Amino acid sequence: MKLQTLFKSFHILAALSLIAFILLYQFGLPDQANLMVGVFFICLLIGINASEFLKGFAFTIWVIAAACMSMIYPSYVTNIGGFKTEVLIVPLIQLIMFGMGTTMGVKDFIGVLKMPKGVLVGLVLQFTIMPLVAFSLTLIFTFPPEIAAGVILIGCVPCGVSSNILNFLSKGNLALSITLTSFATLMAPFITPVLMEALAGQFIPIDTVGMMISIGKMIFLPLMAGIIFNKFFGDRSAWLNAAMPLVAMAANVFIIAVIVAAGRESLLSMGFLLFLAAVIHNGMGFLLGYYGSRLFKMNKRDSRTVAIEVGLQNGGMAAGIAYELGRAATMGLYPAIFGTWMDISGSFLANWWRKKPVDDMEIKD
């Protein structure tokens, strides 16, 4: 009880630091005000331990905090003692993919035999809805070429591991979620470059074969290495399976921070439009993913699962591709914004669906 009271007191401190931030800016003290932003997020992250409900948003708050602090102190994020942090993007993605592979086995691929319709529908919706919505948004908002290519890029990558976490929280079909994520990721080295050539090729030159090789090295090889590791050492590395979700989340937070810091100037000039595009893109993914599944006569629980898979994209992979193309600060900017927003919206959607579980009759319809 005393510990809960202590945690709750940090809610008050967070509120006070937010008020201090506003007042300091009003009095023309931006440096001191910026420090209050850091204090606010520290207090908020400690205070959420007072509520089981708020704990579900811990990762989301970390992402928002990283993005905000990167906007305020970009030089401290992009350059640490002369070391360019951008070079860590690809190795971190490879680490995430290896970790994902260590959780996979034959059972994940047998899942296709158990629910072929759900997997097929999910993959079709994944690689049609998000790319086409992304392309439509570039026509509506008329972004600069490299920014537009980044919008299409996030639409052409597969779903990420965060979709599995949120499907677990929402009480969705976790087996279907994991199988969809696994297959979409394995298909990415072949499908993503082809989609990029077809949709983004008019904005920037796309080397389809080169992108296939790049994604293969960044995604496919470490994923397969993780699967092989799990096959031979899985029983003796339970600690690794427990640690990898935390490592993956920390790596994602770091990648978003680096991309936001690198693209700060572009974000300041067109941040609102990029954010609006991300909200529409993500929302259409959820909406069309759900009703597209229902159109194919899938039950409500599986339709919710597919909706989350479609609405959430692998922002880390998109950031890595942007970096490999030498366009992290432009093509990588929208994936960072989309990734931040999807974690917020996805957390709320998962918690809402968790409170409104489908009953047995609905599952059988």
QUIZILIN-V495363 format. One record per backbone hydrogen bond with DSSP energy under -0.5 kcal/mol. CO is the residue of the C=O (numbers start at 0). NH is the residue of the N-H. If there is no record, write none. Layout:
CO;NH  CO;NH
This chain:
0;4  1;5  2;6  3;7  4;8  5;9  6;9  6;10  7;10  7;11  8;12  9;13  10;14  11;15  12;16  13;17  14;18  15;19  16;20  17;21  18;22  19;23  20;24  21;25  22;26  23;28  24;27  28;32  29;33  30;34  31;35  32;36  33;36  33;37  34;38  35;39  36;40  37;41  38;42  39;43  40;44  41;45  42;46  43;47  45;48  46;49  47;50  50;54  51;55  52;55  53;56  54;57  56;60  57;61  58;62  59;63  60;64  61;65  62;66  63;67  64;68  65;69  66;70  67;71  68;72  72;75  72;76  73;76  73;77  74;78  77;84  78;80  79;82  81;83  82;79  82;84  83;86  84;87  85;88  86;90  87;91  88;92  89;93  90;94  91;95  92;96  93;97  94;98  95;99  96;100  97;101  98;102  99;102  100;103  104;107  104;108  105;108  105;109  106;110  108;111  109;112  109;113  110;114  114;118  115;119  116;120  117;121  118;122  119;123  120;124  121;125  122;126  124;127  124;128  124;129  125;129  127;131  128;132  129;133  130;134  131;135  132;136  133;137  134;138  135;139  136;140  137;141  143;147  144;148  145;149  146;150  147;151  148;152  149;153  150;154  151;155  152;155  152;156  157;313  159;162  160;163  160;164  161;165  162;166  163;167  164;168  165;169  166;171  167;170  171;173  172;176  173;177  174;178  175;179  176;180  177;181  178;182  179;183  180;184  181;185  182;186  183;187  184;188  186;189  186;190  187;191  187;192  189;193  190;194  191;195  192;196  193;197  194;198  195;199  195;200  199;202  199;203  204;206  205;207  206;210  207;211  208;212  209;213  210;214  211;215  212;216  213;217  214;218  214;219  215;220  218;222  219;223  220;224  221;225  222;226  223;227  224;228  225;229  226;230  227;231  228;232  229;233  232;235  233;236  236;239  236;240  237;241  238;242  239;243  240;244  242;245  242;246  243;247  244;248  245;249  246;250  247;251  248;252  249;253  250;254  251;255  252;256  253;257  254;258  255;259  256;260  257;261  258;262  260;263  262;266  263;267  264;268  265;269  266;270  269;273  270;274  271;275  272;276  273;277  274;278  275;279  276;280  277;281  278;282  279;283  280;284  281;285  282;286  283;287  284;288  285;289  286;290  287;291  288;292  289;293  290;294  291;295  292;297  293;296  298;302  299;303  300;172  300;304  301;305  302;306  303;307  304;308  305;309  306;310  307;311  310;312  312;314  313;317  314;318  315;319  316;320  317;321  318;322  319;323  320;324  321;326  322;325  326;329  326;330  326;331  329;332  329;333  330;334  331;335  332;336  333;337  334;338  335;339  336;340  337;341  338;342  339;343  340;344  341;345  342;346  343;347  344;348  345;349  346;350  347;351  348;352  349;353  350;354  351;355  352;355  358;362  359;363  360;364  361;299  361;364
